[in-house]
């Protein structure tokens, strides 16, 4: 399974890759050098729109993908074509879109005191992040994700 590290301009892409089950770090405060070092050490594929970052990654001998697209569907398509990336939705395992932690299925009853009442009335399947404890359900944003996935198939 591929592991990624996206540059600071690719936050939406990082969230999508996580939704698709891929272990994806996102550069928010780290320097370019720190991102390059972490990518190299953890054997992550660095993804950037910056030619400068890509050139530095090549010097560091870090695998990288230079994206030219700005919309999420095209970016995923570029990655898919570059790596032969499998895009399956929903994936077997999901990751937290916020912190990249693993999501575990939870019974609704376990979470009733932590989810909005309206959400509990309309949804039955829930997941909780093992790292940050954020709770997820298959709300309307999942329809948007499905639409993007359909665009690239």
C-alpha positions as a Python dict, from the first residue, in 0.01 Angstrom:
ca = {
    (1, 'X'): (0, 0, 0),
    (2, 'X'): (133, 341, -94),
    (3, 'X'): (210, 608, 166),
    (4, 'X'): (209, 975, 70),
    (5, 'X'): (325, 1316, 190),
    (6, 'X'): (144, 1609, 27),
    (7, 'X'): (280, 1959, 8),
    (8, 'X'): (105, 2249, 184),
    (9, 'X'): (-98, 2348, -124),
    (10, 'X'): (-267, 2006, -142),
    (11, 'X'): (-482, 1984, 171),
    (12, 'X'): (-793, 1873, -15),
    (13, 'X'): (-596, 1603, -194),
    (14, 'X'): (-454, 1481, 140),
    (15, 'X'): (-809, 1449, 280),
    (16, 'X'): (-927, 1261, -30),
    (17, 'X'): (-633, 1019, -17),
    (18, 'X'): (-714, 955, 349),
    (19, 'X'): (-1082, 898, 265),
    (20, 'X'): (-960, 642, 12),
    (21, 'X'): (-764, 461, 284),
    (22, 'X'): (-413, 586, 200),
    (23, 'X'): (-174, 683, 480),
    (24, 'X'): (-113, 1048, 391),
    (25, 'X'): (82, 1316, 574),
    (26, 'X'): (14, 1681, 497),
    (27, 'X'): (276, 1953, 528),
    (28, 'X'): (123, 2229, 734),
    (29, 'X'): (401, 2371, 952),
    (30, 'X'): (702, 2165, 850),
    (31, 'X'): (975, 2315, 639),
    (32, 'X'): (1041, 2179, 291),
    (33, 'X'): (1359, 2018, 426),
    (34, 'X'): (1164, 1847, 705),
    (35, 'X'): (905, 1723, 457),
    (36, 'X'): (1177, 1588, 228),
    (37, 'X'): (1356, 1415, 516),
    (38, 'X'): (1038, 1255, 649),
    (39, 'X'): (941, 1140, 299),
    (40, 'X'): (1282, 983, 254),
    (41, 'X'): (1298, 820, 599),
    (42, 'X'): (943, 679, 592),
    (43, 'X'): (951, 591, 221),
    (44, 'X'): (656, 813, 140),
    (45, 'X'): (581, 939, -208),
    (46, 'X'): (602, 1316, -202),
    (47, 'X'): (328, 1494, -397),
    (48, 'X'): (367, 1861, -491),
    (49, 'X'): (270, 2119, -749),
    (50, 'X'): (602, 2298, -696),
    (51, 'X'): (873, 2222, -949),
    (52, 'X'): (1130, 2341, -692),
    (53, 'X'): (1010, 2084, -436),
    (54, 'X'): (1014, 1808, -698),
    (55, 'X'): (1371, 1895, -799),
    (56, 'X'): (1480, 1890, -434),
    (57, 'X'): (1308, 1552, -385),
    (58, 'X'): (1497, 1410, -682),
    (59, 'X'): (1828, 1527, -530),
    (60, 'X'): (1726, 1358, -204),
    (61, 'X'): (1632, 1044, -401),
    (62, 'X'): (1277, 1060, -273),
    (63, 'X'): (1003, 929, -500),
    (64, 'X'): (776, 1215, -600),
    (65, 'X'): (488, 1311, -824),
    (66, 'X'): (464, 1656, -978),
    (67, 'X'): (98, 1750, -1018),
    (68, 'X'): (-1, 1996, -1285),
    (69, 'X'): (-376, 1996, -1218),
    (70, 'X'): (-557, 2211, -968),
    (71, 'X'): (-889, 2026, -937),
    (72, 'X'): (-919, 1719, -719),
    (73, 'X'): (-1050, 1482, -988),
    (74, 'X'): (-759, 1558, -1220),
    (75, 'X'): (-506, 1536, -937),
    (76, 'X'): (-631, 1190, -839),
    (77, 'X'): (-623, 1090, -1205),
    (78, 'X'): (-260, 1206, -1235),
    (79, 'X'): (-161, 1002, -929),
    (80, 'X'): (-357, 703, -1053),
    (81, 'X'): (-183, 714, -1392),
    (82, 'X'): (161, 771, -1239),
    (83, 'X'): (141, 480, -995),
    (84, 'X'): (-137, 258, -1122),
    (85, 'X'): (-311, 360, -800),
    (86, 'X'): (-617, 160, -705),
    (87, 'X'): (-909, 386, -624),
    (88, 'X'): (-1182, 194, -448),
    (89, 'X'): (-1462, 364, -263),
    (90, 'X'): (-1544, 295, 5),
    (91, 'X'): (-1206, 141, 89),
    (92, 'X'): (-1159, -160, 316),
    (93, 'X'): (-991, 62, 574),
    (94, 'X'): (-1048, 432, 621),
    (95, 'X'): (-828, 699, 771),
    (96, 'X'): (-916, 1015, 960),
    (97, 'X'): (-934, 1311, 724),
    (98, 'X'): (-810, 1536, 1005),
    (99, 'X'): (-511, 1356, 1160),
    (100, 'X'): (-451, 1051, 936),
    (101, 'X'): (-528, 807, 1221),
    (102, 'X'): (-707, 478, 1165),
    (103, 'X'): (-1085, 472, 1185),
    (104, 'X'): (-1264, 198, 1378),
    (105, 'X'): (-1629, 107, 1334),
    (106, 'X'): (-1840, 192, 1640),
    (107, 'X'): (-2191, 94, 1735),
    (108, 'X'): (-2427, 389, 1738),
    (109, 'X'): (-2516, 317, 2102),
    (110, 'X'): (-2151, 368, 2204),
    (111, 'X'): (-2153, 722, 2062),
    (112, 'X'): (-2502, 857, 2136),
    (113, 'X'): (-2369, 1104, 2392),
    (114, 'X'): (-2112, 1237, 2144),
    (115, 'X'): (-2310, 1281, 1822),
    (116, 'X'): (-2577, 1538, 1736),
    (117, 'X'): (-2933, 1418, 1793),
    (118, 'X'): (-3030, 1477, 1429),
    (119, 'X'): (-2732, 1277, 1312),
    (120, 'X'): (-2829, 988, 1538),
    (121, 'X'): (-3180, 990, 1388),
    (122, 'X'): (-3062, 978, 1026),
    (123, 'X'): (-2748, 763, 1033),
    (124, 'X'): (-2664, 420, 1169),
    (125, 'X'): (-2298, 363, 1075),
    (126, 'X'): (-2024, 546, 1263),
    (127, 'X'): (-1645, 538, 1283),
    (128, 'X'): (-1414, 690, 1539),
    (129, 'X'): (-1053, 794, 1490),
    (130, 'X'): (-818, 591, 1707),
    (131, 'X'): (-588, 894, 1738),
    (132, 'X'): (-796, 1212, 1772),
    (133, 'X'): (-1138, 1057, 1862),
    (134, 'X'): (-1321, 1247, 1586),
    (135, 'X'): (-1643, 1073, 1484),
    (136, 'X'): (-1741, 1014, 1120),
    (137, 'X'): (-2058, 897, 947),
    (138, 'X'): (-2167, 859, 587),
    (139, 'X'): (-2318, 1205, 553),
    (140, 'X'): (-2367, 1421, 248),
    (141, 'X'): (-1991, 1476, 204),
    (142, 'X'): (-1963, 1107, 110),
    (143, 'X'): (-2185, 1174, -192),
    (144, 'X'): (-1937, 1442, -302),
    (145, 'X'): (-1649, 1195, -264),
    (146, 'X'): (-1838, 932, -466),
    (147, 'X'): (-1902, 1189, -739),
    (148, 'X'): (-1531, 1273, -765),
    (149, 'X'): (-1441, 903, -775),
    (150, 'X'): (-1692, 843, -1054),
    (151, 'X'): (-1540, 1131, -1253),
    (152, 'X'): (-1204, 959, -1268),
    (153, 'X'): (-1323, 607, -1348),
}
